[in-house]
């Protein structure tokens, strides 16, 4: 039985719709001075009592003084490090803010060609579940309602119809381990090794773009698709948290498919967690 990309899909074209979300101390400045004053007092007391103390005890006192000096030096270093760490944290916060903005732009489909890098299959390694069952049982209705609140053109029902077409699939689970991809459909499982076959850049009607990372079946099989194409809003090596997958025997024809994109999230996630992730995007 050849794995089917979709069973009985209706075609829905929504011009200008952007698929996103799911295809979509304070320093202790007085401490060194206090410690120094204490050391001077200790030294004076030691000098006064030195004639009455055994040599061994004097040596012990000297070691204590040396330890106090180390403590003072440590306090100075700590204060300096604290100031340095504060500056470092500000720089890191600013860097993360810029990185987050850039990541969001890429996620939304706005990037330069030279930002794209080849990616290994390990970026999608793991056990993945289709979100289509969660659409069917109403779990994702909260997501569609949220999208409708932010839209001037589409209702929650419009969104549900749109994603019905996008998510529909009979392949309810996919496991990726090394180069091996295993499809689970109707109680059966089919495995094959897939090798990297480059990427393609797509431009959508809304003006944003996407990247398909393509893998080809190493040995032909009547039960497995010759090609699989990943799209996850990431354009360089990075572990994926969800993805849209396209599969079939014609590499070029698959690139024309933009209305049907079976979507997969980690199998350990429950419906509420998936809803939270979708809304956060």
VMD Tcl script that draws the C-alpha trace (Angstrom):
set ca {
  {0.00 0.00 0.00}
  {1.52 3.30 -1.07}
  {1.39 6.00 1.60}
  {-1.10 8.64 0.61}
  {-0.23 12.30 1.12}
  {-3.92 13.10 1.58}
  {-7.23 11.41 1.34}
  {-10.06 13.30 -0.33}
  {-8.75 16.87 -0.03}
  {-10.85 19.85 -0.94}
  {-8.98 22.78 -2.45}
  {-9.15 26.12 -0.64}
  {-7.27 29.17 -1.89}
  {-7.13 32.24 0.36}
  {-5.26 35.05 -1.33}
  {-3.02 37.12 0.91}
  {-3.29 34.84 3.96}
  {0.05 34.56 5.69}
  {0.55 31.11 7.19}
  {2.21 31.67 10.53}
  {1.88 29.96 13.85}
  {1.06 26.73 12.19}
  {1.46 27.11 8.46}
  {1.98 29.15 10.32}
  {23.05 43.95 43.59}
  {24.28 45.75 45.08}
  {28.13 45.55 45.56}
  {29.58 45.17 49.08}
  {31.84 48.24 48.83}
  {32.44 48.54 52.59}
  {33.39 44.89 53.07}
  {37.10 45.21 52.09}
  {37.62 48.26 54.36}
  {35.98 46.49 57.32}
  {38.04 43.39 56.75}
  {41.26 45.49 56.49}
  {40.47 47.25 59.78}
  {39.89 43.89 61.40}
  {43.19 42.58 60.04}
  {45.08 45.61 61.42}
  {43.50 45.04 64.84}
  {44.44 41.36 64.72}
  {48.02 42.23 63.72}
  {48.36 44.69 66.62}
  {47.04 42.13 69.08}
  {49.38 39.48 67.71}
  {52.39 41.84 68.00}
  {51.50 42.62 71.64}
  {51.17 38.97 72.57}
  {54.01 37.67 70.37}
  {56.57 37.57 73.22}
  {54.19 35.39 75.28}
  {53.21 32.97 72.50}
  {55.00 29.85 71.26}
  {56.49 30.01 67.79}
  {53.97 27.48 66.48}
  {51.04 29.64 67.59}
  {52.57 32.68 65.86}
  {52.81 30.71 62.65}
  {49.16 29.71 62.99}
  {48.21 33.38 63.44}
  {50.14 34.33 60.31}
  {48.26 31.71 58.32}
  {44.96 33.14 59.52}
  {46.04 36.61 58.42}
  {46.99 35.22 55.00}
  {43.58 33.61 54.73}
  {41.92 36.93 55.58}
  {43.94 38.66 52.86}
  {42.72 36.05 50.37}
  {39.15 36.65 51.53}
  {39.59 40.39 50.98}
  {41.03 39.81 47.52}
  {38.14 37.49 46.77}
  {35.66 40.18 47.86}
  {37.31 42.71 45.56}
  {37.25 40.23 42.71}
  {33.62 39.39 43.44}
  {32.66 43.06 43.34}
  {34.50 43.55 40.06}
  {32.93 40.43 38.61}
  {29.50 41.56 39.74}
  {29.90 44.80 37.82}
  {31.21 42.88 34.84}
  {28.37 40.37 35.01}
  {25.83 43.20 35.18}
  {27.25 44.69 31.98}
  {27.37 41.24 30.40}
  {23.72 40.58 31.29}
  {22.67 43.85 29.65}
  {24.58 42.96 26.50}
  {23.11 39.46 26.52}
  {19.58 40.84 26.96}
  {20.08 43.22 24.04}
  {21.54 40.42 21.92}
  {18.61 38.13 22.72}
  {16.13 40.89 21.88}
  {17.70 41.40 18.46}
  {17.90 37.64 17.96}
  {14.22 37.26 18.87}
  {13.22 39.95 16.38}
  {15.27 38.34 13.64}
  {13.88 34.89 14.46}
  {10.33 36.22 14.31}
  {10.97 37.82 10.92}
  {12.31 34.51 9.63}
  {9.35 32.68 11.16}
  {7.02 35.06 9.34}
  {8.82 34.38 6.07}
  {11.02 37.43 5.66}
  {14.72 36.68 5.24}
  {17.67 36.95 2.86}
  {18.90 34.10 0.69}
  {22.34 34.14 2.34}
  {20.71 33.37 5.71}
  {19.65 29.94 4.50}
  {21.87 26.95 5.35}
  {21.65 23.22 4.66}
  {20.10 21.21 7.47}
  {20.56 17.58 8.59}
  {17.68 15.17 9.10}
  {18.59 15.14 12.81}
  {16.91 18.57 13.09}
  {13.62 16.66 12.93}
  {14.69 13.56 14.88}
  {12.11 12.26 17.33}
  {8.63 10.83 17.72}
  {5.94 13.05 16.17}
  {2.14 13.06 16.15}
  {-0.27 14.58 13.68}
  {-2.38 17.46 14.99}
  {-5.27 16.52 12.71}
  {-7.04 14.40 15.38}
  {-7.01 17.43 17.70}
  {-8.77 19.46 15.02}
  {-11.35 16.74 14.55}
  {-12.20 16.43 18.26}
  {-12.49 20.20 18.78}
  {-9.34 20.67 20.86}
  {-8.01 23.27 18.42}
  {-11.20 25.35 18.39}
  {-9.57 27.65 20.97}
  {-6.78 28.33 18.50}
  {-9.18 29.22 15.70}
  {-11.17 31.51 18.02}
  {-7.96 33.28 19.00}
  {-6.99 33.79 15.37}
  {-10.44 35.13 14.55}
  {-10.16 37.73 17.34}
  {-7.05 39.11 15.63}
  {-8.49 38.98 12.11}
  {-10.78 41.43 10.35}
  {-11.65 39.04 7.54}
  {-12.01 35.51 8.91}
  {-14.20 33.90 11.53}
  {-13.25 30.98 13.75}
  {-15.24 28.72 11.43}
  {-13.33 30.06 8.41}
  {-10.06 29.23 10.12}
  {-11.22 25.76 11.05}
  {-12.18 25.04 7.45}
  {-8.82 26.35 6.22}
  {-6.84 24.22 8.68}
  {-9.04 21.21 8.00}
  {-7.62 21.24 4.50}
  {-4.10 21.94 5.68}
  {-3.88 19.33 8.45}
  {-5.79 16.44 6.89}
  {-3.81 13.19 6.76}
  {-4.08 9.48 7.45}
  {-0.47 9.35 8.69}
  {-1.02 9.96 12.39}
  {2.57 9.40 13.57}
  {6.11 9.74 12.20}
  {9.33 8.58 13.91}
  {12.72 9.85 12.72}
  {15.85 8.10 13.98}
  {19.14 8.79 12.25}
  {18.48 8.47 8.51}
  {15.42 6.28 9.04}
  {11.93 7.68 8.73}
  {8.97 5.52 9.83}
  {5.41 6.37 8.81}
  {2.44 5.06 10.80}
  {-0.85 4.83 8.94}
  {-4.00 2.84 9.68}
  {-2.18 0.56 12.12}
  {0.65 -0.23 9.71}
  {4.19 1.14 9.68}
  {6.62 1.69 6.82}
  {10.32 2.57 7.18}
  {13.01 3.78 4.82}
  {16.30 5.67 4.76}
  {16.25 9.22 3.42}
  {19.23 11.28 2.26}
  {19.52 15.06 1.96}
  {18.61 16.43 -1.46}
  {18.96 20.20 -0.96}
  {16.40 22.93 -0.37}
  {14.02 25.07 -2.40}
  {12.80 28.61 -1.71}
  {9.12 29.33 -2.26}
  {7.41 32.72 -2.57}
  {3.78 32.90 -1.45}
  {0.96 35.11 -2.66}
  {1.18 37.27 0.46}
  {4.79 38.18 -0.41}
  {6.47 36.19 2.34}
  {8.63 33.15 1.63}
  {9.33 29.65 2.88}
  {12.07 27.07 2.56}
  {11.51 23.38 1.88}
  {14.30 21.06 3.03}
  {14.14 17.95 0.88}
  {15.20 14.35 1.47}
  {15.11 11.53 -1.06}
  {14.46 7.85 -0.40}
  {17.75 5.92 -0.61}
  {16.21 2.75 -2.03}
  {12.96 2.79 -3.97}
  {9.93 1.22 -2.34}
  {6.36 0.75 -3.45}
  {5.14 1.61 0.05}
  {7.16 4.78 0.70}
  {7.24 8.22 -0.92}
  {10.32 8.98 -2.98}
  {10.59 12.46 -1.48}
  {9.77 14.16 1.81}
  {9.92 17.94 2.21}
  {10.10 19.71 5.60}
  {8.87 23.24 6.31}
  {9.09 24.57 9.89}
  {9.77 28.33 9.65}
  {13.48 27.67 10.35}
  {16.11 28.22 7.64}
  {19.39 27.03 9.20}
  {20.47 24.11 11.43}
  {18.29 24.08 14.54}
  {16.20 21.49 16.34}
  {12.60 21.73 15.19}
  {9.69 21.98 17.62}
  {7.04 21.21 14.99}
  {6.92 20.88 11.23}
  {4.77 20.67 8.14}
  {5.57 17.71 5.90}
  {4.97 17.12 2.21}
  {5.62 13.75 0.58}
  {5.27 12.10 -2.81}
  {7.15 10.75 -5.80}
  {7.46 13.95 -7.83}
  {9.92 16.44 -6.33}
  {8.83 19.42 -8.42}
  {5.11 18.76 -8.17}
  {5.33 18.74 -4.37}
  {6.72 22.27 -4.47}
  {3.41 23.44 -5.94}
  {1.46 22.12 -2.95}
  {0.72 25.05 -0.64}
  {-2.80 24.35 0.66}
  {-2.25 20.94 2.21}
  {0.49 20.60 4.86}
  {0.11 17.79 7.43}
  {1.55 19.15 10.67}
  {3.38 17.30 13.43}
  {4.21 18.07 17.07}
  {6.16 15.92 19.59}
  {4.16 12.82 20.54}
  {4.61 13.48 24.28}
  {2.64 16.72 24.06}
  {-1.05 16.69 24.95}
  {-3.76 18.74 23.30}
  {-3.64 21.61 25.79}
  {0.12 21.96 25.34}
  {-0.22 22.04 21.58}
  {-2.94 24.69 21.81}
  {-0.68 26.81 24.02}
  {2.20 26.50 21.54}
  {0.04 27.42 18.58}
  {-1.43 30.48 20.27}
  {2.02 31.67 21.40}
  {3.03 31.90 17.75}
}
mol new
graphics top color blue
foreach p $ca { graphics top sphere $p radius 0.5 }
foreach p [lrange $ca 0 end-1] q [lrange $ca 1 end] { graphics top cylinder $p $q radius 0.2 }
display resetview
